[in-house]
Amino acid sequence: MATYGTDELVLRNRKIQVDLADLPQLDLRFYLENPRLYTLVRRGGEEPTQEEIEEELCKMDHVKRLLQSIKENGGLIDAVIVQGKTNVVLEGNSRLAAYRLLAKQDPVKWGRIKVKILPDSISESEIFSILGEYHIIGKKDWAPFEQAGYLYRRHKTHNVPIESLAQEINIGRKLIAHLIEVYQFMLDINERDVDRWSYYDEYLKSNKIKKARREYPQLDDLVVKKIRSREIERAVDVRDGLKKIVEAKGNVLERFASGKRAFDVSVQAALSKGAGDHGVQRVKRFKEWIATAEAQREITDLQGEARKECKYDMGKIYKLAERLLKRLD
């Protein structure tokens, strides 16, 4: 393989020498572990062929935009990064797909592609670090599901602690843990539609929903079923509607979690109880507190100036409540 020079990649303060070359693009292979391509792998449930990956990538809008940019520039501005011993394109799979499309128009002009060839000694962990540098720290062009897939495999496969990942890619530990949790959840429920990421992101994000999941273990299966059937139509319905059902608690949550009441009916029932309205919630919390025997005992046991002050304030509350009741009527 003829090369025409060398260059350096800097990774974790280590300089990695790479060879520069122009290779026949048909000799190159797509990288299945690239998070964007990994999405395609999961959609089908089986490992796709190189031809199937090319077909899927070539349908994507960003590849068509790349095609126009490459055509206008007369070639690549940034060379693709290749693993020398396998000819696998580790970084630049979309650019390779764009070249394949261009080669169908002019196989001579677009038959060779500019590459940077990594040394054979490069490790899988270092490859993933390079991808993180490009797509999470640099261009930040991966979708949340793709970012989560990258972080998940770095954490689970390469045994990189969350604290180390946070230092690697400058993302908070709490967010990394959440992304990994959502990705694991989708794996556990065998969710192959990556467009549903935002539904499960909202579902696992809420502490109130998390508490309801502990109280009703069947809630996960129920919500997944309703998302897939589109009874829960949008991710925002999880964030707002399901949260209101959970906030309503009691019979509203019980009937929904047991499957006795549909999602939209449950949301309306929750709204009728004032769920989601902060004013209603504050009044409800005060009512629940003052109704407890402990609160009543604490108030009635007051002595001296504290007793007089509390009696004065309770009178004010009573008069304000009367006025508000008339206005509500």
Backbone bond lengths (Angstrom), bond angles and torsions (degrees), N, CA, C in turn:
res aa  C-N    CA-C-N  psi(-1)  N-CA   C-N-CA  omega(-1)  CA-C   N-CA-C  phi
1 M - - - 1.457 - - 1.535 108.95 -
2 A 1.331 116.12 121.46 1.464 121.04 -177.57 1.519 110.39 -83.00
3 T 1.340 116.13 132.51 1.463 121.21 175.10 1.526 108.56 -117.36
4 Y 1.331 115.88 160.98 1.458 118.18 -178.40 1.534 112.56 -123.00
5 G 1.316 117.32 11.50 1.451 119.47 177.67 1.515 111.29 163.41
6 T 1.329 115.67 -174.44 1.465 121.15 178.59 1.523 109.41 -133.50
7 D 1.330 114.20 162.81 1.454 121.65 177.35 1.526 107.11 -147.15
8 E 1.319 117.54 179.70 1.468 121.23 179.52 1.518 110.87 -130.77
9 L 1.314 116.14 140.61 1.455 122.75 167.40 1.523 106.77 -109.73
10 V 1.328 116.44 136.26 1.463 120.22 178.44 1.521 108.02 -103.73
11 L 1.330 115.89 122.28 1.466 121.40 -178.23 1.517 108.93 -135.79
12 R 1.354 115.72 116.85 1.462 122.03 179.98 1.540 110.97 51.94
13 N 1.336 115.17 47.45 1.464 122.36 179.26 1.531 113.71 66.05
14 R 1.336 115.55 13.42 1.459 119.74 176.88 1.526 108.85 -111.89
15 K 1.321 117.38 132.17 1.452 121.84 178.97 1.532 109.75 -90.66
16 I 1.328 115.29 124.34 1.462 120.85 179.85 1.522 108.35 -111.03
17 Q 1.331 116.62 119.98 1.463 120.38 -179.54 1.530 109.89 -79.27
18 V 1.318 115.68 133.68 1.465 121.17 177.72 1.523 109.08 -125.12
19 D 1.335 116.07 147.93 1.460 121.77 175.57 1.518 109.53 -89.92
20 L 1.333 115.86 144.66 1.456 122.19 176.99 1.528 108.66 -102.78
21 A 1.349 114.59 136.46 1.467 118.51 -178.22 1.520 110.43 -156.50
22 D 1.326 114.96 163.30 1.467 122.25 168.18 1.513 106.73 -111.37
23 L 1.343 116.62 114.73 1.458 121.05 -176.74 1.532 110.93 -112.04
24 P 1.330 117.24 152.08 1.468 119.48 171.86 1.526 108.84 -60.01
25 Q 1.327 117.40 121.25 1.471 119.20 -174.58 1.516 112.08 -64.54
26 L 1.324 117.57 -24.21 1.470 119.99 178.97 1.532 111.99 -70.84
27 D 1.349 116.52 -17.03 1.473 119.81 178.20 1.526 112.26 -81.56
28 L 1.335 116.85 -12.81 1.455 120.75 -175.60 1.529 111.23 -87.37
29 R 1.339 114.06 153.81 1.463 120.53 -178.05 1.528 110.19 -122.97
30 F 1.325 115.78 146.81 1.469 120.85 176.18 1.529 109.54 -74.41
31 Y 1.324 114.79 149.19 1.471 122.07 -176.07 1.524 109.74 -96.54
32 L 1.325 116.55 110.38 1.466 121.26 -174.71 1.522 112.90 -65.59
33 E 1.333 117.81 -27.17 1.460 120.29 -177.87 1.524 113.00 -84.30
34 N 1.331 117.17 -5.52 1.458 119.26 172.77 1.522 107.91 -60.02
35 P 1.351 118.75 127.14 1.467 120.14 -174.65 1.525 114.89 -52.54
36 R 1.337 117.08 -34.54 1.466 118.80 179.59 1.529 110.60 -68.88
37 L 1.344 117.02 -39.43 1.458 120.28 178.44 1.524 110.93 -77.40
38 Y 1.316 116.36 -29.41 1.462 120.58 178.00 1.526 110.44 -60.40
39 T 1.336 114.94 -31.63 1.461 120.16 175.19 1.526 110.54 -60.22
40 L 1.326 116.52 -42.74 1.463 120.74 179.09 1.525 110.64 -64.80
41 V 1.338 115.35 -37.98 1.468 119.77 178.69 1.524 110.41 -59.75
42 R 1.340 116.70 -46.12 1.461 121.01 -176.40 1.511 112.52 -70.28
43 R 1.331 118.05 -30.70 1.458 120.34 -178.60 1.519 110.66 -61.27
44 G 1.311 116.14 -41.96 1.458 118.96 -177.01 1.509 113.35 -84.26
45 G 1.334 116.79 -18.63 1.455 119.83 -179.13 1.514 112.96 85.39
46 E 1.342 117.91 -18.60 1.455 122.26 178.43 1.526 108.49 -127.82
47 E 1.318 115.44 158.37 1.460 118.99 179.84 1.525 110.02 -66.98
48 P 1.328 117.49 123.99 1.461 119.69 -177.43 1.528 111.59 -79.18
49 T 1.314 116.09 160.15 1.460 120.92 174.44 1.527 109.01 -78.02
50 Q 1.322 115.69 165.96 1.456 120.24 176.22 1.529 110.96 -59.26
51 E 1.322 116.59 -38.05 1.465 121.22 179.75 1.525 111.12 -64.88
52 E 1.332 116.18 -39.93 1.468 120.07 179.51 1.528 111.34 -67.33
53 I 1.331 116.52 -38.19 1.462 120.18 177.82 1.522 109.84 -63.99
54 E 1.336 116.09 -45.75 1.469 120.27 179.28 1.525 110.77 -59.44
55 E 1.309 116.47 -43.58 1.467 120.71 -179.35 1.526 111.13 -61.26
56 E 1.343 116.51 -44.10 1.464 120.43 -179.13 1.523 111.51 -67.26
57 L 1.341 116.53 -44.38 1.459 119.88 -179.44 1.525 111.46 -63.12
58 C 1.313 116.07 -39.76 1.467 119.98 -176.85 1.527 112.94 -67.47
59 K 1.319 116.89 -15.66 1.467 120.56 176.92 1.530 111.86 -81.69
60 M 1.321 116.64 -17.07 1.460 120.72 -170.95 1.526 111.87 -77.48
61 D 1.323 114.94 141.39 1.464 120.66 -176.67 1.524 112.46 -61.85
62 H 1.339 116.48 -39.99 1.467 118.49 -176.90 1.526 111.04 -66.49
63 V 1.336 117.90 -29.10 1.468 121.03 176.53 1.529 110.06 -70.28
64 K 1.333 116.08 -38.92 1.473 119.66 177.95 1.528 110.98 -66.15
65 R 1.333 115.87 -34.98 1.467 118.71 176.68 1.526 110.83 -69.28
66 L 1.333 115.78 -39.30 1.463 120.24 176.50 1.524 111.22 -60.66
67 L 1.320 115.47 -40.71 1.468 121.05 179.44 1.526 110.57 -54.86
68 Q 1.331 116.57 -47.03 1.463 121.15 -179.00 1.525 110.82 -65.04
69 S 1.342 116.40 -41.16 1.460 120.67 179.97 1.527 110.95 -64.55
70 I 1.334 116.61 -44.62 1.473 121.14 179.70 1.530 110.19 -63.65
71 K 1.314 115.46 -41.12 1.466 120.99 -179.30 1.530 110.42 -63.49
72 E 1.334 116.53 -44.76 1.472 120.91 -179.07 1.525 112.12 -66.78
73 N 1.364 116.33 -34.10 1.464 120.54 -179.34 1.522 112.78 -85.60
74 G 1.327 116.74 -9.16 1.466 120.39 -179.13 1.514 113.56 75.36
75 G 1.315 117.10 16.64 1.462 121.54 179.03 1.517 110.63 151.84
76 L 1.330 116.02 -169.58 1.461 120.96 -177.82 1.523 111.94 -82.25
77 I 1.332 115.82 140.20 1.462 121.07 169.22 1.526 108.32 -82.19
78 D 1.348 116.02 -45.28 1.464 121.86 177.62 1.521 109.68 -108.83
79 A 1.315 116.21 122.00 1.467 120.61 178.93 1.525 110.07 -66.41
80 V 1.328 116.01 150.66 1.458 119.56 174.34 1.526 108.39 -76.86
81 I 1.319 117.05 153.27 1.467 122.17 -179.06 1.527 108.80 -102.87
82 V 1.325 115.46 126.28 1.465 121.80 -171.21 1.523 110.17 -122.00
83 Q 1.333 115.50 142.92 1.459 121.56 171.55 1.532 106.90 -83.71
84 G 1.328 115.96 115.93 1.458 120.06 -169.99 1.514 115.56 -57.78
85 K 1.324 117.41 -41.76 1.462 119.31 -173.32 1.524 113.45 -75.47
86 T 1.339 117.21 -15.03 1.471 119.61 -177.10 1.525 113.73 -121.36
87 N 1.350 116.79 -13.92 1.469 121.59 -173.79 1.536 112.17 62.82
88 V 1.323 116.30 24.51 1.465 121.10 177.14 1.525 108.98 -84.97
89 V 1.328 116.59 132.69 1.459 122.04 179.00 1.532 108.25 -83.05
90 L 1.315 116.22 106.13 1.460 120.74 -178.07 1.527 111.44 -79.02
91 E 1.311 116.75 -37.94 1.463 122.25 179.64 1.537 107.83 -134.09
92 G 1.335 116.25 119.17 1.462 120.15 179.86 1.519 113.68 118.39
93 N 1.336 116.73 24.90 1.470 119.65 -179.09 1.528 112.67 -63.63
94 S 1.326 116.66 -34.82 1.467 119.64 178.18 1.524 110.85 -67.97
95 R 1.340 116.42 -37.60 1.461 120.23 177.05 1.524 111.07 -65.15
96 L 1.340 116.27 -38.39 1.470 119.84 176.83 1.527 110.40 -63.02
97 A 1.332 116.49 -42.16 1.473 120.35 178.42 1.526 110.61 -61.73
98 A 1.344 116.51 -41.08 1.469 120.25 178.67 1.524 110.65 -63.05
99 Y 1.339 116.72 -39.36 1.471 120.71 177.08 1.526 111.13 -63.09
100 R 1.322 115.59 -39.35 1.478 119.12 179.39 1.527 110.33 -61.86
101 L 1.342 116.11 -39.14 1.474 119.74 177.56 1.527 110.82 -66.54
102 L 1.336 116.09 -43.24 1.461 119.56 179.42 1.522 111.70 -64.68
103 A 1.328 116.57 -36.19 1.463 120.73 -178.97 1.526 112.01 -66.00
104 K 1.311 116.84 -24.10 1.468 119.19 176.08 1.528 111.09 -68.54
105 Q 1.339 115.67 -26.73 1.464 120.86 177.40 1.529 111.25 -85.11
106 D 1.342 116.37 -39.60 1.464 121.14 -177.98 1.524 108.59 -148.39
107 P 1.340 117.97 88.61 1.472 121.09 -174.81 1.524 114.03 -65.76
108 V 1.308 117.88 -23.07 1.466 120.14 -179.82 1.533 109.91 -77.26
109 K 1.335 115.68 -51.79 1.464 120.09 -177.26 1.521 112.10 -62.68
110 W 1.320 116.68 -37.86 1.463 120.60 -173.58 1.534 111.76 -110.23
111 G 1.320 115.53 25.33 1.468 119.66 -177.91 1.507 114.30 -78.52
112 R 1.347 117.10 -23.28 1.462 120.70 -178.38 1.526 109.09 -122.45
113 I 1.328 115.27 150.26 1.463 120.83 -174.88 1.528 109.97 -132.49
114 K 1.318 115.65 144.98 1.464 121.47 -179.00 1.533 109.65 -76.50
115 V 1.357 115.95 130.73 1.467 120.04 -176.11 1.519 111.24 -134.97
116 K 1.341 114.59 155.24 1.455 122.95 166.20 1.518 106.76 -112.07
117 I 1.326 116.85 125.01 1.461 120.86 -173.54 1.529 109.72 -103.39
118 L 1.334 115.37 118.84 1.464 120.94 178.71 1.526 110.10 -75.07
119 P 1.327 116.51 150.64 1.476 118.61 176.59 1.529 111.07 -66.22
120 D 1.325 115.83 153.62 1.473 120.61 -179.15 1.519 112.40 -62.89
121 S 1.334 117.12 -20.49 1.472 120.89 -176.59 1.528 113.07 -77.72
122 I 1.328 117.52 -7.04 1.473 120.13 -176.84 1.526 109.89 -63.23
123 S 1.325 116.95 135.61 1.467 121.26 -177.57 1.524 111.22 -91.14
124 E 1.331 115.86 162.80 1.467 120.93 177.60 1.519 110.53 -62.20
125 S 1.336 116.51 -38.02 1.460 120.22 178.80 1.528 110.52 -64.12
126 E 1.315 117.34 -40.16 1.468 121.00 178.94 1.525 110.93 -67.89
127 I 1.335 116.68 -35.49 1.468 120.65 176.76 1.525 109.99 -60.34
128 F 1.331 116.45 -45.54 1.463 119.89 179.69 1.530 110.90 -66.29
129 S 1.318 117.30 -33.61 1.463 120.31 176.45 1.522 110.87 -64.41
130 I 1.325 116.20 -39.97 1.471 120.44 177.92 1.522 110.07 -63.15
131 L 1.331 116.51 -43.82 1.469 120.20 179.08 1.527 110.72 -61.51
132 G 1.328 116.48 -40.94 1.457 120.09 178.01 1.516 111.86 -63.09
133 E 1.328 116.90 -40.67 1.466 121.46 177.56 1.524 110.76 -58.73
134 Y 1.331 116.31 -42.78 1.464 120.74 -176.69 1.524 112.60 -73.92
135 H 1.327 117.03 -45.85 1.464 119.99 -164.77 1.523 115.79 -105.38
136 I 1.327 117.71 -15.78 1.467 119.35 178.06 1.527 110.06 -110.44
137 I 1.336 116.48 -43.68 1.462 119.71 178.69 1.522 110.15 -83.98
138 G 1.342 116.66 -41.18 1.458 121.19 -174.54 1.513 113.87 -85.86
139 K 1.334 116.15 -96.40 1.473 120.56 -174.56 1.522 113.29 -67.97
140 K 1.320 116.40 -26.38 1.471 122.08 -179.36 1.535 111.05 51.75
141 D 1.330 115.45 46.52 1.469 119.72 -174.61 1.524 113.22 -103.43
142 W 1.331 117.11 3.19 1.459 118.66 176.68 1.520 110.66 -81.25
143 A 1.316 116.07 142.34 1.462 121.49 173.65 1.537 108.48 -69.36
144 P 1.349 117.82 160.62 1.472 119.62 -179.10 1.529 113.59 -53.83
145 F 1.336 117.37 -39.35 1.466 119.54 179.36 1.524 110.50 -62.57
146 E 1.331 116.74 -40.31 1.461 121.20 -179.09 1.527 110.76 -69.13
147 Q 1.335 116.55 -40.63 1.464 120.11 175.09 1.525 110.23 -60.41
148 A 1.323 115.56 -44.86 1.466 120.42 -178.62 1.523 110.87 -63.40
149 G 1.335 116.68 -39.49 1.462 120.63 178.39 1.519 111.40 -62.74
150 Y 1.312 115.51 -41.68 1.459 120.69 177.30 1.531 110.24 -61.30
151 L 1.337 115.93 -50.42 1.469 120.60 -178.00 1.524 111.01 -64.29
152 Y 1.328 116.48 -39.40 1.467 121.30 -179.93 1.530 110.78 -59.73
153 R 1.334 116.59 -47.61 1.464 119.22 -176.96 1.527 111.59 -74.00
154 R 1.340 116.76 -30.56 1.468 118.50 174.12 1.531 110.07 -64.11
155 H 1.333 115.91 -40.44 1.464 121.26 -176.61 1.528 111.50 -76.80
156 K 1.326 116.20 -47.23 1.470 120.67 -173.46 1.527 113.02 -83.62
157 T 1.342 116.70 -45.37 1.465 120.32 -174.88 1.518 111.97 -82.82
158 H 1.356 115.04 -42.51 1.464 118.57 -176.77 1.521 112.58 -97.35
159 N 1.341 116.84 2.42 1.472 122.30 176.07 1.531 113.24 56.42
160 V 1.328 115.90 38.39 1.467 120.33 177.22 1.522 107.84 -88.10
161 P 1.324 119.27 120.76 1.469 120.92 -179.87 1.528 111.43 -62.22
162 I 1.325 115.60 153.35 1.470 120.80 -179.90 1.525 110.70 -59.02
163 E 1.334 117.19 -37.44 1.460 120.54 178.91 1.526 111.32 -60.21
164 S 1.339 116.17 -39.63 1.469 120.58 179.61 1.520 110.82 -70.70
165 L 1.341 116.60 -38.32 1.466 120.09 177.19 1.519 110.49 -61.63
166 A 1.320 116.10 -40.28 1.467 120.42 -179.99 1.528 110.64 -61.33
167 Q 1.333 116.72 -37.58 1.459 120.46 177.76 1.528 111.34 -72.63
168 E 1.338 116.20 -36.42 1.463 121.45 -178.81 1.519 112.46 -62.26
169 I 1.343 116.13 -46.12 1.471 119.63 -168.53 1.520 113.54 -118.11
170 N 1.326 116.53 7.10 1.472 121.02 174.68 1.531 113.00 57.33
171 I 1.332 115.82 44.28 1.459 122.98 173.00 1.526 107.29 -121.71
172 G 1.322 116.99 142.68 1.466 120.88 -178.04 1.521 113.01 -60.26
173 R 1.323 115.56 146.97 1.472 120.68 -178.82 1.527 112.04 -60.36
174 K 1.339 116.12 -37.88 1.470 119.78 -179.13 1.514 111.13 -63.28
175 L 1.340 117.27 -42.09 1.465 120.89 179.24 1.526 110.95 -67.29
176 I 1.327 117.36 -41.85 1.471 120.77 178.60 1.526 110.23 -60.56
177 A 1.331 116.33 -46.07 1.469 120.42 179.38 1.527 110.91 -60.69
178 H 1.342 116.37 -39.20 1.463 120.42 178.87 1.525 111.18 -66.19
179 L 1.323 118.05 -44.40 1.467 121.42 -179.96 1.527 110.74 -61.42
180 I 1.317 116.05 -42.30 1.468 120.41 178.59 1.529 110.19 -65.63
181 E 1.331 116.65 -39.62 1.474 120.63 179.54 1.532 110.89 -62.89
182 V 1.336 116.96 -44.62 1.464 120.48 -179.61 1.528 110.36 -64.52
183 Y 1.330 116.07 -42.95 1.470 120.42 179.31 1.530 110.20 -61.40
184 Q 1.340 116.33 -44.22 1.473 120.48 178.86 1.526 110.57 -62.27
185 F 1.329 116.28 -40.80 1.468 120.85 179.19 1.523 110.40 -59.70
186 M 1.342 116.84 -44.25 1.466 120.49 -179.74 1.522 111.52 -66.15
187 L 1.330 116.93 -35.40 1.462 119.73 174.76 1.527 110.57 -65.22
188 D 1.336 115.84 -43.67 1.468 120.74 -176.36 1.526 112.33 -63.31
189 I 1.344 116.74 -35.00 1.470 119.49 -179.04 1.530 111.31 -94.40
190 N 1.349 115.40 7.17 1.463 121.07 178.68 1.532 111.46 57.12
191 E 1.332 115.42 43.73 1.463 121.21 179.86 1.526 109.32 -85.08
192 R 1.309 116.90 113.48 1.466 121.82 -176.17 1.523 112.72 -100.25
193 D 1.331 117.12 -10.15 1.457 120.11 179.67 1.534 108.96 -89.86
194 V 1.327 116.16 100.40 1.468 119.80 -175.26 1.528 111.94 -69.07
195 D 1.327 117.22 -16.06 1.465 119.93 177.38 1.521 111.76 -69.36
196 R 1.336 116.65 -11.00 1.470 120.22 177.71 1.518 112.08 -90.42
197 W 1.318 116.81 5.92 1.472 120.29 179.84 1.521 111.74 -49.75
198 S 1.331 116.95 -48.34 1.468 120.28 -173.27 1.524 112.00 -63.37
199 Y 1.352 117.98 -29.20 1.468 120.98 177.47 1.535 109.65 -62.86
200 Y 1.326 115.42 -50.13 1.462 120.03 -175.84 1.524 111.30 -75.24
201 D 1.324 116.28 -27.90 1.456 120.94 173.53 1.531 109.56 -59.74
202 E 1.332 116.46 -48.15 1.474 120.73 179.06 1.524 110.92 -67.33
203 Y 1.325 116.61 -38.46 1.464 121.32 -177.22 1.528 111.45 -62.37
204 L 1.333 116.68 -41.99 1.463 120.07 -176.63 1.523 113.09 -89.62
205 K 1.327 116.86 -8.41 1.462 121.15 -177.13 1.532 112.21 -78.90
206 S 1.325 116.52 -33.83 1.461 121.08 -171.93 1.531 112.05 -80.14
207 N 1.324 116.38 126.18 1.471 120.69 176.77 1.524 111.25 -68.02
208 K 1.345 116.69 -32.27 1.469 119.80 178.67 1.522 110.97 -67.40
209 I 1.324 116.38 -41.64 1.465 119.89 176.84 1.525 110.09 -66.54
210 K 1.324 116.79 -37.29 1.460 120.97 178.60 1.535 111.05 -59.50
211 K 1.325 115.58 -40.70 1.467 119.92 178.30 1.527 110.97 -65.75
212 A 1.337 116.88 -40.52 1.473 121.05 178.37 1.518 110.92 -65.62
213 R 1.340 117.91 -34.39 1.471 121.69 178.51 1.520 110.96 -64.13
214 R 1.345 115.80 -36.19 1.468 118.91 177.64 1.530 110.84 -69.40
215 E 1.333 115.61 -36.23 1.468 120.08 -178.44 1.523 111.35 -75.37
216 Y 1.337 116.26 -34.62 1.465 121.55 -178.85 1.530 108.95 -124.62
217 P 1.346 118.03 88.43 1.471 121.23 -176.64 1.532 113.68 -58.79
218 Q 1.330 117.33 -22.57 1.464 120.85 -179.63 1.527 112.77 -78.50
219 L 1.328 116.89 -5.92 1.467 120.66 -173.91 1.526 112.00 -63.07
220 D 1.340 117.73 -37.89 1.469 120.65 -179.72 1.525 111.38 -57.28
221 D 1.320 116.19 -52.72 1.474 120.72 -178.43 1.527 110.76 -61.06
222 L 1.317 116.26 -40.54 1.462 120.91 -178.52 1.529 110.95 -64.05
223 V 1.331 116.29 -47.99 1.468 120.58 -177.38 1.524 110.87 -66.38
224 V 1.334 117.19 -42.15 1.478 120.47 177.90 1.529 110.31 -59.36
225 K 1.320 116.35 -44.02 1.464 121.13 178.84 1.524 111.14 -60.73
226 K 1.328 116.89 -42.00 1.470 120.86 -177.68 1.532 111.42 -72.77
227 I 1.335 116.90 -30.99 1.469 119.87 174.98 1.522 109.99 -67.63
228 R 1.327 116.39 -45.06 1.474 120.29 -177.27 1.522 112.12 -68.43
229 S 1.320 116.49 -32.23 1.474 119.38 179.44 1.524 111.55 -83.93
230 R 1.360 115.80 -5.60 1.461 123.52 -178.47 1.529 113.26 70.27
231 E 1.338 116.33 15.02 1.465 119.00 170.30 1.535 107.99 -63.79
232 I 1.331 115.98 -39.72 1.465 120.64 166.01 1.515 104.98 -93.73
233 E 1.317 115.60 103.22 1.467 120.59 -164.28 1.521 114.27 -81.45
234 R 1.341 117.01 -33.94 1.461 120.53 -174.49 1.529 110.49 -133.84
235 A 1.327 115.24 158.32 1.466 119.48 177.60 1.523 110.93 -61.88
236 V 1.328 116.02 -34.40 1.468 119.91 179.62 1.533 111.06 -64.04
237 D 1.335 117.10 -25.24 1.466 120.36 177.22 1.529 110.87 -69.78
238 V 1.329 115.93 -30.65 1.472 119.34 174.22 1.525 108.90 -69.29
239 R 1.332 114.86 -47.24 1.465 119.44 -176.76 1.523 112.54 -63.14
240 D 1.345 116.50 -42.80 1.465 120.13 -175.20 1.531 112.63 -99.08
241 G 1.330 115.90 -54.45 1.468 120.14 -174.94 1.512 113.80 -65.85
242 L 1.332 116.89 -52.54 1.466 119.94 -178.69 1.527 110.65 -64.73
243 K 1.315 115.48 -36.40 1.461 119.18 178.65 1.527 111.05 -62.49
244 K 1.333 116.51 -37.53 1.470 119.94 178.65 1.524 110.68 -66.39
245 I 1.336 116.89 -40.64 1.471 120.88 177.74 1.522 109.86 -59.32
246 V 1.331 115.50 -43.89 1.461 120.94 -179.53 1.529 110.68 -66.42
247 E 1.332 116.55 -40.69 1.469 120.63 179.45 1.525 111.85 -65.08
248 A 1.342 116.67 -32.75 1.469 120.59 -179.43 1.528 111.53 -67.18
249 K 1.325 116.11 -29.93 1.474 122.83 178.33 1.538 111.21 57.05
250 G 1.304 115.20 -156.39 1.472 122.58 173.77 1.508 115.00 47.93
251 N 1.323 114.61 -137.47 1.459 121.89 -175.46 1.528 112.39 -64.59
252 V 1.331 117.29 -33.02 1.466 120.98 -179.60 1.529 110.18 -61.89
253 L 1.317 116.64 -51.26 1.461 121.37 179.88 1.519 111.33 -68.11
254 E 1.322 116.32 -41.11 1.470 121.20 -179.29 1.522 111.25 -59.17
255 R 1.331 117.05 -47.28 1.471 121.10 -176.80 1.529 111.34 -69.27
256 F 1.326 116.62 -34.54 1.467 118.82 177.06 1.529 110.79 -70.16
257 A 1.331 116.62 -49.58 1.470 121.58 -176.55 1.517 112.19 -62.75
258 S 1.350 117.11 -29.01 1.467 120.62 179.65 1.523 111.95 -86.12
259 G 1.350 116.73 -1.98 1.464 120.79 177.93 1.512 114.23 80.75
260 K 1.343 117.02 12.29 1.471 120.28 -177.54 1.530 112.87 -85.72
261 R 1.341 116.46 -15.23 1.455 119.32 -177.44 1.527 109.09 -135.86
262 A 1.340 116.65 135.36 1.458 122.57 -178.51 1.524 111.43 -65.48
263 F 1.325 115.86 162.65 1.461 121.16 -175.88 1.525 112.12 -61.35
264 D 1.336 117.67 -52.61 1.468 119.88 -175.73 1.531 111.77 -64.98
265 V 1.337 116.48 -35.65 1.473 120.28 177.86 1.531 109.40 -67.18
266 S 1.332 116.00 -38.58 1.466 120.66 179.05 1.519 111.70 -65.98
267 V 1.336 116.12 -37.81 1.465 119.83 177.87 1.526 110.14 -63.11
268 Q 1.344 116.27 -44.41 1.463 120.05 179.02 1.523 111.19 -63.16
269 A 1.339 116.43 -39.82 1.466 120.13 177.95 1.529 110.45 -63.36
270 A 1.334 116.33 -38.72 1.463 120.86 178.87 1.529 110.71 -66.12
271 L 1.330 116.36 -41.30 1.463 120.45 178.82 1.526 111.34 -63.56
272 S 1.328 115.80 -38.60 1.466 119.18 -179.76 1.527 111.55 -65.91
273 K 1.336 115.87 -21.68 1.464 120.29 176.86 1.530 111.73 -91.42
274 G 1.341 115.77 1.22 1.462 119.80 177.45 1.508 114.57 87.50
275 A 1.332 117.97 12.40 1.463 120.37 179.77 1.518 110.16 -63.31
276 G 1.318 115.75 136.94 1.454 120.77 178.08 1.508 113.69 89.92
277 D 1.351 117.40 -17.16 1.468 120.52 178.38 1.521 108.25 -91.49
278 H 1.332 116.93 115.21 1.459 120.39 -173.69 1.529 112.59 -64.06
279 G 1.350 116.44 -34.19 1.458 119.22 178.13 1.510 111.48 -63.17
280 V 1.320 115.08 -45.72 1.471 120.49 178.65 1.523 110.17 -62.03
281 Q 1.337 116.75 -42.31 1.453 120.67 -177.81 1.527 111.84 -63.83
282 R 1.338 115.84 -38.61 1.469 118.57 179.79 1.526 111.00 -66.49
283 V 1.341 116.12 -43.56 1.462 120.38 178.65 1.526 110.10 -62.24
284 K 1.342 115.01 -41.61 1.463 120.12 -178.47 1.536 110.73 -64.06
285 R 1.336 116.22 -41.68 1.471 119.27 -179.82 1.534 111.17 -64.50
286 F 1.356 115.43 -39.85 1.465 118.92 177.99 1.525 110.38 -64.38
287 K 1.346 115.93 -43.78 1.463 120.69 -179.97 1.534 110.11 -61.10
288 E 1.348 116.55 -44.34 1.465 120.31 -178.16 1.526 110.96 -65.95
289 W 1.356 115.85 -37.31 1.463 118.72 -179.93 1.514 111.21 -68.80
290 I 1.346 117.69 -48.01 1.462 120.76 -174.31 1.530 111.95 -71.17
291 A 1.342 116.05 -17.26 1.469 119.63 179.38 1.525 112.23 -81.62
292 T 1.337 117.11 -12.34 1.463 119.32 -178.22 1.531 110.84 -75.60
293 A 1.308 115.65 146.86 1.471 121.04 178.99 1.525 110.22 -62.00
294 E 1.323 117.08 -35.41 1.467 121.18 -178.65 1.531 110.36 -63.92
295 A 1.354 117.29 -45.38 1.468 120.60 179.78 1.515 111.09 -64.22
296 Q 1.330 116.69 -42.63 1.461 120.74 -178.76 1.527 111.08 -65.25
297 R 1.329 115.80 -39.05 1.464 120.09 178.84 1.534 110.20 -67.04
298 E 1.342 115.57 -41.12 1.464 120.86 179.68 1.531 111.06 -61.40
299 I 1.349 116.33 -38.87 1.475 120.97 -178.54 1.532 110.80 -73.51
300 T 1.320 115.66 -47.55 1.477 118.88 -175.69 1.529 112.71 -71.74
301 D 1.318 117.70 -18.03 1.474 121.16 178.82 1.534 112.56 -85.04
302 L 1.338 116.58 -4.73 1.471 119.47 -179.91 1.533 111.35 -62.82
303 Q 1.315 115.19 147.79 1.462 120.46 -178.94 1.538 110.43 -130.10
304 G 1.325 115.44 159.72 1.453 121.72 171.99 1.522 113.87 61.10
305 E 1.365 116.33 -137.54 1.461 122.75 -176.59 1.535 111.50 -62.41
306 A 1.331 117.19 -36.19 1.469 120.70 -179.69 1.528 110.47 -62.85
307 R 1.339 116.25 -38.70 1.471 120.86 179.35 1.522 110.55 -67.00
308 K 1.355 116.67 -42.18 1.473 120.58 179.97 1.537 110.20 -65.01
309 E 1.347 116.37 -43.17 1.461 120.83 -178.38 1.531 110.97 -64.64
310 C 1.318 115.94 -41.96 1.470 120.12 179.94 1.526 110.37 -65.78
311 K 1.348 117.10 -41.23 1.459 121.10 179.10 1.530 110.62 -62.51
312 Y 1.350 115.54 -40.83 1.467 120.27 178.38 1.532 110.28 -62.02
313 D 1.349 117.04 -47.21 1.463 121.55 -178.53 1.536 111.62 -65.64
314 M 1.344 116.41 -37.73 1.462 119.79 178.66 1.537 110.33 -65.02
315 G 1.334 116.15 -36.55 1.461 119.72 176.73 1.514 111.04 -64.34
316 K 1.337 116.29 -41.55 1.459 120.63 177.79 1.539 110.98 -62.46
317 I 1.330 115.18 -43.32 1.470 120.13 178.81 1.527 109.92 -61.30
318 Y 1.333 116.36 -42.08 1.460 121.76 -179.90 1.537 110.66 -59.89
319 K 1.341 116.51 -46.77 1.472 120.21 -178.57 1.531 111.21 -67.47
320 L 1.352 116.44 -41.02 1.463 120.03 177.89 1.525 110.93 -63.57
321 A 1.336 116.13 -39.83 1.465 120.42 179.58 1.520 110.84 -64.66
322 E 1.344 117.14 -40.10 1.476 120.85 177.83 1.526 111.09 -61.25
323 R 1.346 115.33 -44.02 1.474 120.17 -179.57 1.545 110.48 -63.88
324 L 1.337 115.46 -44.72 1.473 119.64 -179.32 1.540 111.08 -64.40
325 L 1.331 116.66 -38.53 1.467 120.15 178.86 1.518 110.79 -60.99
326 K 1.340 117.22 -41.22 1.469 120.63 178.95 1.526 110.58 -64.84
327 R 1.351 116.35 -39.82 1.460 119.69 179.26 1.523 111.64 -68.67
328 L 1.323 116.38 -35.98 1.478 120.24 178.27 1.522 110.42 -67.65
329 D 1.335 117.08 -33.83 1.479 120.52 177.58 1.533 110.45 -68.28
